Amino acid sequence: MKNLFRMSALAMSILLVASCGNNTKKNNNVSDDASDSIVADAIPDTTVYGVVGEASSMHSLQLITDAGDTISYLFDVDDDSNPVQGGILAGDRMAVISKKNVDGEDEIVKAINLTSLIGRWTSIDKNFEILEGGVVKSNVKAEKHPWVSWKIFNGHLILNADTFDVDNLGADSLYLENKEGVFVYKRAK
């Protein structure tokens, strides 16, 4: 009887392992389809949203989260890269992706100042306005596929189904990048 039970358990274990063997998992956040969009249903959003607190400084960001928690993030500003796009000003709305550093402190991987992102942006072929609440208003009537919505997802800016990295967000410039290239916009008044 013991042997029968062991054999049954062994057979079920083999079937379980065999049935899971064909499942593959992607480690990236971006799908391989032509639209370069993130599969939002399969990957959880780890972005923390909140408002910049007054205790922020040159190398730290105090974030008062939407949940009411206060988190202090560290970041290193070197000549090559700055993980904070759009600057830090008390009261501005931020989207933050972080990790724990070797000392167990919260460190910014990517932060986007949503207050700085809001506004009208133009380029040779695009003229659009990013509004609060996830709305994009196109100012070009003849555009074939105008952007109508936006959101931040795991440190990426998603305009409709197009996913971009925010390479640079300044007072008057916005650099977006995806697999098709870098797109440069200037702020319109």
C-alpha positions in Angstrom: 0.0 0.0 0.0 2.9 2.4 0.8 4.5 1.6 -2.5 1.3 2.3 -4.4 1.0 5.7 -2.6 4.6 6.6 -3.4 4.3 5.6 -7.0 1.1 7.7 -7.4 2.8 10.7 -5.8 5.9 10.2 -8.1 3.7 9.9 -11.2 1.8 13.1 -10.3 5.1 15.0 -9.7 6.5 13.9 -13.0 3.3 15.0 -14.8 3.3 18.4 -13.0 6.9 19.0 -13.9 6.4 17.9 -17.5 3.3 20.1 -18.0 5.2 23.2 -16.7 8.2 22.5 -18.9 6.9 24.2 -22.0 5.9 27.5 -20.4 8.5 30.2 -21.0 8.7 33.5 -19.2 9.9 36.8 -20.6 12.1 38.9 -18.4 11.6 42.2 -20.2 8.9 44.7 -19.7 8.3 45.3 -23.4 6.4 43.1 -25.7 7.8 42.1 -29.1 4.8 43.3 -31.2 5.1 46.1 -33.7 3.5 48.7 -31.5 6.2 48.4 -28.9 3.7 48.4 -26.1 3.9 47.0 -22.6 1.6 44.1 -21.8 0.0 45.7 -18.8 -2.1 42.7 -17.8 0.9 40.4 -17.4 3.3 42.7 -15.6 2.4 44.6 -12.4 3.1 48.3 -12.2 5.7 49.0 -9.5 5.6 52.8 -9.9 5.0 54.8 -6.7 3.1 58.0 -7.1 3.0 61.0 -4.8 4.0 64.6 -4.2 7.5 65.9 -3.5 8.0 66.8 0.1 9.9 69.9 1.5 12.7 67.7 2.9 13.9 66.9 -0.6 17.5 67.9 -1.5 20.1 67.6 -4.1 20.6 63.9 -3.6 17.4 62.8 -1.9 13.7 62.9 -2.7 11.1 62.9 -0.1 7.9 61.5 -1.5 4.5 61.8 0.2 2.8 58.9 -1.6 -0.9 58.7 -2.7 -1.4 56.2 0.1 -0.2 58.8 2.7 3.2 57.3 3.4 6.4 59.3 3.4 9.4 57.7 1.7 12.9 59.1 1.4 14.7 58.1 -1.8 18.4 58.5 -2.5 19.9 59.1 -5.9 23.2 59.8 -7.4 23.6 62.6 -9.9 26.7 62.1 -12.1 27.7 63.6 -15.4 26.3 60.8 -17.5 22.9 60.1 -16.1 20.3 61.5 -13.8 17.6 59.2 -12.7 15.2 62.1 -12.0 13.6 63.6 -15.1 11.9 67.0 -14.9 13.5 68.2 -11.7 12.4 68.2 -8.1 10.3 71.0 -6.6 8.2 70.7 -3.5 4.6 70.1 -4.3 5.2 68.6 -7.8 3.6 65.3 -8.6 6.2 62.4 -9.2 6.2 58.9 -10.5 9.1 56.9 -8.9 10.6 53.5 -9.6 13.1 52.4 -6.9 15.2 49.5 -5.6 17.0 48.8 -2.3 20.7 49.6 -2.4 23.4 47.5 -0.7 22.7 49.4 2.6 19.0 48.6 2.4 18.0 52.2 1.6 15.5 53.1 -1.1 17.3 54.3 -4.2 15.7 55.9 -7.3 16.0 53.9 -10.5 13.8 56.3 -12.5 11.7 59.3 -11.4 9.5 61.4 -13.7 8.1 64.7 -12.6 4.6 64.5 -13.9 4.0 68.2 -13.2 6.8 69.0 -15.7 5.5 66.5 -18.2 2.1 68.2 -18.3 1.9 70.8 -21.1 2.0 71.4 -24.9 4.8 69.7 -26.9 5.7 70.2 -30.6 8.0 68.7 -33.2 8.1 68.7 -37.0 5.2 66.2 -37.2 3.5 66.3 -33.8 1.7 68.9 -31.8 0.0 67.6 -28.7 -0.9 68.5 -25.2 -0.5 66.2 -22.2 -3.2 66.9 -19.7 -3.9 65.7 -16.2 -6.0 62.6 -15.8 -4.3 60.6 -18.6 -5.6 62.7 -21.5 -3.7 63.8 -24.5 -5.1 66.3 -26.9 -3.8 66.4 -30.4 -3.5 69.9 -32.0 -3.2 68.5 -35.6 -6.5 67.6 -37.2 -5.0 65.6 -40.1 -2.9 63.3 -38.0 -3.6 59.6 -38.8 -3.1 58.1 -35.3 -3.2 61.0 -32.7 -2.3 60.2 -29.2 -5.4 60.5 -26.9 -4.2 58.9 -23.6 -1.0 58.7 -21.5 0.2 56.9 -18.4 3.4 56.1 -16.6 4.0 52.3 -16.3 7.1 50.9 -14.6 9.1 54.1 -15.5 8.0 54.2 -19.1 5.7 56.8 -20.7 2.9 55.1 -22.6 1.1 57.3 -25.2 -1.9 55.2 -26.5 -0.1 51.9 -27.1 3.3 53.4 -27.8 5.9 52.8 -25.1 8.7 55.3 -24.6 11.6 55.9 -22.2 11.8 59.5 -21.0 15.5 60.2 -21.8 15.3 63.9 -20.8 12.6 66.1 -19.5 13.5 69.7 -19.1 11.8 73.0 -18.7 11.5 73.4 -22.5 12.5 70.0 -24.0 11.3 66.4 -24.0 13.4 63.5 -25.4 11.4 60.2 -25.8 13.0 57.0 -27.0 11.8 53.6 -28.2 13.0 51.0 -30.6 12.3 53.3 -33.6 14.6 56.0 -32.4 14.7 59.2 -30.3 12.0 61.8 -30.6 12.6 65.4 -29.6 9.9 67.8 -28.6 10.0 71.4 -27.5 7.5 73.0 -25.1 5.0 75.2 -26.9 3.6 78.3 -25.2 
